[in-house]
Amino acid sequence: RFRIAGCSDSDGEEMYTLDGEEKWYADFINKKGVEPQPSLIDHISYVEGTYESAEANQQTCGQNLKLSAKAMK
C-alpha cells in the first residue's frame, strides 16, 4: 500500500493505492473521501477520519511549502 500526498500554492493531492490501483483519494472540492473501487472486488473501506486527516496534512504541507519558499529566497 502506498500513500501519495503533495501540495502546491493552489492545489493538493492525497491518495492511497494498492498494487498500482487507486483505492482512496481526497476530493478537496466536494470535501469527502472517494473509494473508486469496482463492484466486482471485495470493497476496502478506510477508517472514519481519513478525509479529515488528509485536510490536516494539506494544511501542514502548505505551511511547509511557504516556509521552504521563504528560506530559499
Residue pairs with C-beta under 8 A, 6 or more apart in sequence:
1 16
1 17
1 18
1 23
2 16
2 17
2 18
3 14
3 15
3 16
4 13
4 14
4 15
4 16
4 17
5 12
5 13
5 14
5 15
5 54
5 57
5 58
5 61
6 12
6 13
6 61
7 13
7 58
7 61
7 62
7 65
8 65
9 65
12 26
12 28
12 58
12 61
12 62
13 25
13 26
14 25
14 26
14 54
14 57
14 58
15 22
15 24
15 25
15 26
16 22
16 23
16 24
16 25
16 46
17 23
18 44
22 36
23 35
23 36
23 37
23 44
23 46
24 33
24 34
24 35
24 44
24 46
24 50
25 33
25 34
25 36
26 33
26 34
26 51
26 54
26 55
26 58
27 33
27 34
28 54
28 55
28 58
31 51
32 51
33 46
33 50
33 51
33 54
35 43
35 44
35 45
35 46
37 43
37 44
